[in-house]
Amino acid sequence: MDAYNYADFDLQREQPPFEAFPNHLHAGERAPDFALEDLEGGTTVRLAELWAEAPLVIEFGSFT
């Protein structure tokens, strides 16, 4: 089993406000175009290509 990927994971410590993070997006703002790897096929696709097909919802976060 791999070691946990955070050296320190303390939910009790004070966290900076979200506004303190540079270059953050607000809900409803369009994300910048970037390349993504298709995890099923291994091909690369650009975000703009996906936008052209249908509306898109992107969620960023940690699933550890």
N, C-alpha and C positions, 0 to 999 in steps of 0.2 A: 504494500500500500504506500502511495506517495505521501510525502509530508504535506501538511496544509500549506496553501500558497501565501498566507499572510503570516509575517513574523509576530504581529500583534493585532488581535481582533478583539477590541474592547468596546462594547456598545455603550458602556457607562461613561466613557471619556467624552469631553465636549467636542462636537463636530463644528467645522466652520459653516456659515450659512451658504446655501447653494449659490448665491450671487458672488461669493468669493472665488468661484472657479472661473478661470478665463475661457473665453470663446464658448460659453454655454448657449444652448438653444432654449427658447421658451416654447411652451406648448403651442402648437399651431404653426410654428415657423418651419420653413422648408430646410431640410438638412442639405449640406453641400454634397455634390456628386463625388462618389468614391467607388473603388473597385471592391467587390465582394467575391468570396469563393463559394460556389455552390457545393454544399457538403454532400449532396447525393451524387453528383457527377464529377466534381473536382474542377469544373470549368470556372472561368472568371466572368463575372457579369458586372456592369456598371449600374449604379443606382438609377441613373437617368433612363436606362433601358427598361428597368422595372416600372418607373413612373409612366413611361409611354404605354405600357400594357394595362395598368389599372391603378387606382388609388393605393397608397402604400402606408403602412403603419410600421414604425421601427421602434423597438424597445431595447434600450441599453441597460445592462445591469450585471450583477454578479449572481451566478446560479450555483455557487459553491456551498 
